[in-house]
Amino acid sequence: MDGRPQLLEGEWHGDRTVVLECESVEAARAWYESEAYERAKPLRQAATDTNAVIIAGFEPSSRGA
């Protein structure tokens, strides 16, 4: 396998997924709405097509560990 996602259903938007871990949903929202990120966000949005979500209680797979 070459490391790229193998699409089974729907449409895939790209070949990268970035996961940021925060202490809580509130902390994630505070980061996303922070003044510092508000300044950086237009640069990211101009450079990429992205989706952003907050998922409470997400536990990444330990298959690679």
N, C-alpha and C positions, 0 to 999 in steps of 0.2 A: 504494500500500500504506500502511496506517495505522500500521505499526510493531508491531502485535500478532502473536504467533506464529500460524502457520497449521498447525493440527493435522492430521497425515496419518494417524497411527495411535496407538492407546492413549488414555490420559487425560492431559490437561494440568492441572497443579495451580495454575496462575496465569499472570500475565503479566509476571513479573520473574524474572530470573536474576542472581545476584550471583556474581562470580568473584573470589576472593582469590588473589594470587600470592605464593608463598613460595619461599624458596631451595631447599627440599628437603621430602620427605615428613616427615622428622623435625621440621623447623621448623614445618610445618603442624600436626602433632600436638601439638607443644609449645605452640603458640598456643592450639589448641582446648582443651587440658587445663590451661592456665594459670589461676592463681588469679584474675586480673583477668577473664578471660572466663567462668570459672565463676560469678562474681558477676553478670555481664551476661546470661548465657544464659537464666535463667528469665524475664527481661523479654522477650526476643525470642520465646521459646517461648509466652508468654502472649498475645503480640500477633499471631502468624502461625502458619500451618501450613507447615512447611518440611521439606526434605530436606537433609542435609549429607553430602558425599562428599569424599574426597581422591583426586585423579587424578594419578598420576605422569606427567610428560612431556607434559602437555596443552599444545598450541600453539594459541592462538586464531586464528581465520581472519583474514586480512589484507584481506578484501574491502572493508572500510570505509576502508582506508588509501590 
